[in-house]
């Protein structure tokens, strides 16, 4: 019923709907916004260029599998970071989340997924062969922090990795589960509370760094 | 804190945030999605091209002020539509809404806004000089349906247009206000109910077409 539009506008609205979370209404609103004024058209052109440039130039770091324009990403190349620590996360977003926390200065390994045999996602699909290879060659790594999500798949992946990593004689840790800071017990789900009780720690005792 | 990213990726995330309703988190999610797999990168390239093509080629119809690739849009050029009817709407989205209703076969005039003197939007900004000119020259138009929104600015704009159009000896109508179809009185706001009572109609009597 959009036949009252020009073909290019229809095509733009259709293409915008490929984006996650953008339905027909939002796509229409975005398209109208981007064509509304000369200033907005400049934004459209800028966005067009940014998309094309990024899609052309950005690949994956050959070491950590995070997004990168170069073969090895800046973070992996950063000599000021502690090479004895390797944190394994599910997605590039998790890298940002941890970087934002400011509590970590080591390196990362990005799985870009989690084990899910039913969806055909095995160890190779999440780069675990690459990880094993790196552990064989790089003797610098002393601790592997498994920071996959505390979901069923995340836990299964964490278990698989811990088994995979065992032979390499490195310390294996898992990010702590518990009640989030600022979280009131009343509003925290019961499974989290049960886990927080199970993993209770002695006061003033922490895992050694 | 996004310094763990490549410059092109950061730029893409920043540019996506110019879109209405897209914040830092959504922009990041969209960017990651568009770069995730070769298939998604194809979408990114396609979207890039669609944006650029649309922003370059799409302008406004010189007659109805709707989006168009040509000087006069397809809808204005469509000889099968009734040239005696002209419906005045605020935005291109309103054109779609009315077209979807299937209840109208005339032409449109798109204000692309509403009178709002405090924001510097006067009659010229919403194309009323163009409308007056068309009415002077085109004797075909017999009825003008004012379909601006039932808001304060929309009503003010409707009043202004009705005053402007009076000298041209055409029938002036306004889309009806009332309780929406499927709307239950219990959940309809009180102003709408008051208006629906004020504009009550005799059973089996409608405005003549």
Contacts between the chains, C-beta under 8 A, distances in Angstrom:
chain1	res1	chain2	res2	distance
A	1	B	96	7.4
A	1	B	99	6.2
A	1	B	100	5.1
A	2	B	96	6.6
A	3	B	74	8.0
A	3	B	99	8.0
A	4	B	66	7.5
A	4	B	74	7.4
A	4	B	75	5.2
A	4	B	95	5.8
A	4	B	96	6.6
A	4	B	99	5.1
A	5	B	67	6.6
A	5	B	96	7.9
A	6	B	57	7.9
A	6	B	58	6.2
A	6	B	67	6.4
A	6	B	68	5.7
A	6	B	69	4.2
A	6	B	70	7.6
A	6	B	73	7.2
A	6	B	74	7.3
A	7	B	69	7.4
A	8	B	50	7.5
A	8	B	53	5.4
A	8	B	54	4.8
A	8	B	57	5.5
A	8	B	58	5.9
A	8	B	69	5.9
A	9	B	54	6.0
A	9	B	58	5.8
A	9	B	67	5.5
A	9	B	69	7.9
A	11	B	50	5.4
A	11	B	53	7.7
A	11	B	54	7.5
A	12	B	50	4.5
A	12	B	51	6.6
A	12	B	53	7.8
A	12	B	54	4.4
A	15	B	43	7.6
A	15	B	46	5.6
A	15	B	47	5.0
A	15	B	50	4.3
A	16	B	47	6.9
A	16	B	50	7.8
A	18	B	43	4.7
A	18	B	46	7.7
A	18	B	47	7.0
A	19	B	30	5.9
A	19	B	33	7.2
A	19	B	34	7.7
A	19	B	43	8.0
A	19	B	47	7.7
A	20	B	29	7.0
A	20	B	30	7.1
A	20	B	33	5.4
A	21	B	26	7.4
A	21	B	29	7.9
A	26	B	21	7.4
A	28	B	93	6.6
A	28	B	96	7.2
A	29	B	20	7.0
A	29	B	21	7.9
A	29	B	93	7.5
A	30	B	19	5.9
A	30	B	20	7.1
A	31	B	54	7.2
A	32	B	67	7.6
A	32	B	91	7.4
A	32	B	92	5.8
A	32	B	93	6.5
A	33	B	19	7.2
A	33	B	20	5.4
A	34	B	19	7.7
A	34	B	51	6.8
A	34	B	54	7.5
A	34	B	55	6.8
A	35	B	54	6.2
A	35	B	55	6.5
A	35	B	58	5.3
A	35	B	67	6.1
A	36	B	112	7.7
A	41	B	55	4.4
A	43	B	15	7.6
A	43	B	18	4.7
A	43	B	19	7.9
A	44	B	51	4.8
A	44	B	52	7.4
A	44	B	54	7.0
A	44	B	55	3.9
A	45	B	51	7.3
A	45	B	52	6.1
A	45	B	55	5.3
A	45	B	56	7.9
A	46	B	15	5.6
A	46	B	18	7.7
A	47	B	15	5.0
A	47	B	16	6.9
A	47	B	18	7.1
A	47	B	19	7.6
A	47	B	48	7.9
A	47	B	51	5.8
A	48	B	47	7.8
A	48	B	48	4.5
A	48	B	49	7.4
A	48	B	51	4.0
A	48	B	52	4.0
A	48	B	55	7.2
A	49	B	48	7.3
A	49	B	52	7.8
A	50	B	8	7.5
A	50	B	11	5.4
A	50	B	12	4.5
A	50	B	15	4.3
A	50	B	16	7.9
A	51	B	12	6.6
A	51	B	34	6.8
A	51	B	44	4.8
A	51	B	45	7.3
A	51	B	47	5.8
A	51	B	48	4.0
A	51	B	51	7.4
A	52	B	44	7.4
A	52	B	45	6.1
A	52	B	48	4.0
A	52	B	49	7.8
A	53	B	8	5.4
A	53	B	11	7.7
A	53	B	12	7.7
A	54	B	8	4.8
A	54	B	9	6.0
A	54	B	11	7.5
A	54	B	12	4.4
A	54	B	31	7.2
A	54	B	34	7.5
A	54	B	35	6.2
A	54	B	44	7.0
A	55	B	34	6.8
A	55	B	35	6.6
A	55	B	41	4.4
A	55	B	44	3.9
A	55	B	45	5.3
A	55	B	48	7.2
A	56	B	45	7.9
A	57	B	6	7.9
A	57	B	8	5.5
A	58	B	6	6.2
A	58	B	8	5.9
A	58	B	9	5.8
A	58	B	35	5.3
A	66	B	4	7.5
A	67	B	5	6.6
A	67	B	6	6.4
A	67	B	9	5.5
A	67	B	32	7.6
A	67	B	35	6.2
A	68	B	6	5.7
A	69	B	6	4.2
A	69	B	7	7.4
A	69	B	8	5.9
A	69	B	9	7.9
A	70	B	6	7.6
A	73	B	6	7.2
A	74	B	4	7.5
A	74	B	6	7.3
A	75	B	4	5.2
A	91	B	32	7.3
A	92	B	32	5.8
A	93	B	28	6.6
A	93	B	29	7.5
A	93	B	32	6.5
A	95	B	4	5.8
A	96	B	1	7.3
A	96	B	2	6.5
A	96	B	4	6.5
A	96	B	5	7.9
A	96	B	28	7.2
A	99	B	1	6.1
A	99	B	3	8.0
A	99	B	4	5.1
A	100	B	1	5.0
A	112	B	36	7.7
